[in-house]
Amino acid sequence: MWMRCSEKMDAYWTYVLSRLTFQLKISKFHSIKQSTEE
């Protein structure tokens, strides 16, 4: 039971972290794009 629960948490955190890094990459990309346009 505990293993199954921790596995679910690991999958959740992996998902959250991948989402965060994805958002960071996009925001970085947008800021670079804006600075080059100006």
N, C-alpha and C positions, 0 to 999 in steps of 0.2 A: 504493500500500500504506500509506504513512504517513498519507495523508489519511483513509483508511478507519478506521485505528486511532484517530486523534485524534477522528474523528466519534463513534466508539463511546465514547471516554472522555468527550466532551462530554455525550453522552446519559446516561451513567452518573452524572456529577456533577450534571446537572440533576435527575435522579431523586433522588439522595441529598439535595440541598439542599431539594427540595420536600418530601421526607419529614421532614427536620429541622424545617422551618418549620411543617409540619402538627403534629408532635409538640409543638413549643413553644406553638402556639396552643391545643392541647388542654390542656396542663398549666397554662397561664395561665388558661384558662376554668375549670378545676377549682379552682384556688386562689381565684379570685374567687367561685366558687359556694360554697366552703367558708367563706370569710370572711363572706359575707352570711348564711349559715345560722346561724353562731354568735351 
